[in-house]
Amino acid sequence: MPAFRYRALNPAGKLVRGVLEGDSERAVRQQLRTQSLRPVEVSAANRAPSRGEGSRLHKGLGLGLGGPRVSPADLSLLTRQLATLVLSNLPLAECLQAAAEQSRKAGTKALLLQVRSRVAEGHTLAYALGEFPQVFSEMYRAMVNAGEHAGFLGPVLSQLADYAEQRQYTTQKLKMAMIYPVILLAVAVAVVTALLVFVVPELIGIFAHSNRELPLLTRGLILTSDFLEAWGLWLFLALAGLAVGLRRFLRAPARRRAWHRWLLRVPGLSRLLIAVDTARFASTLSILMASGVPLLEALRIAGQVLSNLVLRDESLRVAERVQEGASLSKALGRSELFPPMMVHMVASGEASGELETMLERSAANQERELEMTLGTAMGLFEPLMVVVMGGLVLVIVLAILLPIFDLNTMVR
């Protein structure tokens, strides 16, 4: 039964929105009237909203021009709910219906009802999820497909929920680690700019018109202050325009690939980027293989989670070597981009027959090393910013005090 979005007026005259299932728009309107609601608009849940509805509907239902949008946190939650319901041996359509009823967000509810309608028509869950690629990634769909064919959909969904929760936890941890340094940097820039634009001109102005030559540091400070006062806004707009222009410039795959190749040559940064991507690659490959996805297909799908295009190309070459008959460890070892520890652990997993387990351990080791590296970097960055901030303030203070010292010398 298809799902429909609606907007209606309640008895108090307040506009309410939601999602209902029905055979047609007319049937949904009749359901609304039986609930003492006066329908204003009813439309298919998979239809893009009209321009007249505006961004209010986007925010209210979580539906964009490309269909439903579900945040990673919501996707993790609904996957966990589906896994629990499927493991309780309920029919799949009932599991989807129950998950939809538990959802408090209209966008997620509409999505689940649309998936349920496809399943009720006789399609597989993987096929139904495939109609919403903006929500369910290729890895997600491949694992569900493998689980359905093997008859282990519940455990596979449970693995997917664990994977999504771990990815969300790691992402949140990285964001939280960056919050304090970013705020500290922004405050430092704002304080120095405010001193140069508003405070320094008032203090230095009494020296600017004197006949005596000012110290070099003071003259430099005056020039910097005048420049920021006259061109500060334009400089900010130019930097913002440069950032937007660079982002558009890098939309071309060839340019973005060249940019990614350059990033991998930057000392320190390259190691961090490789650790992030290869940990994600190993974790994805492990969970795909554990779900019964063939190795070659798992390599192809896992390569898509790599954000660096150079590493993604290298993963395709690894898949080609495996297809030609090489072992996974040898294929990875021929590349200089994958960490040696990961290659050794993969070789150990192939020898012991526990490749999925060793891939998972490799991902965990890389994520732990990455966390330690970021913690060290953030620990060094914070005192470094304090030192830099203190140095800039010291320069400003000296630039103000040097002319005063000269006046004292003249008076004596």
Buried (B, 14 or more C-beta within 10 A) or exposed (E): BBBBBBBBBEEEEEEBBBBBBBEEBEBBBEBBEEEEBEBEBBBBBBEEBEEEBEEEBBEBBBBBEEBBBBBEEBBBBBBBBBBBBBBEEBEBBEBBBBBBEBBEBBBBBBBBBBBBBBBBEEBBBBBBBBBBEEBBBBBBBBBBBBBBEEEBBBBBBBBBBBBBBBBBEBEEEEEEBEEEBEEBBEEBEEEBEEBBBEEBBEBBEEBEEEEEEBBEBBBEBBEBBBEBBEEBEEEEEEEEEEEEEEEEEBEEEEEBBBBBEEBBEEEEEBBBBBBBBBBBBBBBBBBBBBBBBEBEBBBBBBBBBBEBBBBBBBBEEBBEBBEEEBBBBBBBBBBEBBBEEBBBBBBBBBEEEEBBBBBBBBBBBBBEBBBEBBEEBEEEBEEEBEEEBEEBBEBBEBBBBBBEEBEEEEEE
